[in-house]
């Protein structure tokens, strides 16, 4: 193993959390190096208009917003690189990280901002119409379908929460549940079932999302009777869960049963001193750009304090 360089602060990932960490770490003279990963900009690069991020009074397209974040981090002096972290050894100091399966670097501190990926049903139309009525975030995109009919697929607490959120904005919510029961807590199910403008379709599979350039209906099948039907909707929300991009750190960094990194309450600190986590890889509750950016700021400040204490020894 040939170590090609030594980095004071390494940031893995490039969504709002990673770029914000880079901005703060640069201003603290930590000379951060950020590797963007497979999807520079993260989940926001597959959204369309973002209207709920402060400072953009007229809204902004998700990909443009991530370009703005990147340019600001670069202006502060962050070294932003195209590349994928492929292995980590967090058992030794300094930490050892492999990039693109070929280059090894050492780092005094590591900020994990690898995000999470929405789970999808795997339909061709789901990807084709993503950003054109197909979304994995009701809080982000529900507003665009005010007073219109929408569909949501899912059966857990998140799906129920998002269905209830949509019911306050949209004229009607068609909730598609694959089984004859929900996984959600009883209290969440009860709220959904007593909301007059939510219709729950039990034992229902999504066959296809229809529409040429944007969603205009969804084809469903009752998996008990095999009967197919068409529901006219203007949006389709997938609420079948998220997958934290944390596999690189399994066995070393403490995680919950779903793979979300566990951080110490009120901080970005993980169980490994000098390793910090921010954004959706450790947040399964809020999952918003603004909360991810806030936690990126926390991670950079925590890293600054850690490195400052280390330099004193």
Secondary structure, DSSP 8 states (H G I E B T S, - for coil): --EEEEEEEEEE--SHHHHHHHHHHHHTT---EEE--SSTTGGGGG--EE-SSTT-TT-EEHHHHHHHHHHHHHHTT-EEE---EEEEE-SSSSEEEEETTTEEEEEEEEEE---EEE-----HHHHHTBTTTEES-HHHHGGGGTTSEEEEE--SHHHHHHHHHHHTTSSEEEEE-SSSS-SS-HHHHHHHHT-TTEEEETTEEEEEEE-SSS--EEEEEETTT--EEEE--SEEEE-S-EEES-GGGTTTS-B-TTS-B---TTS-B-SSTTEEE-GGGT-SS---HHHHHHHHHHHHHHHHHHHHHHHH-
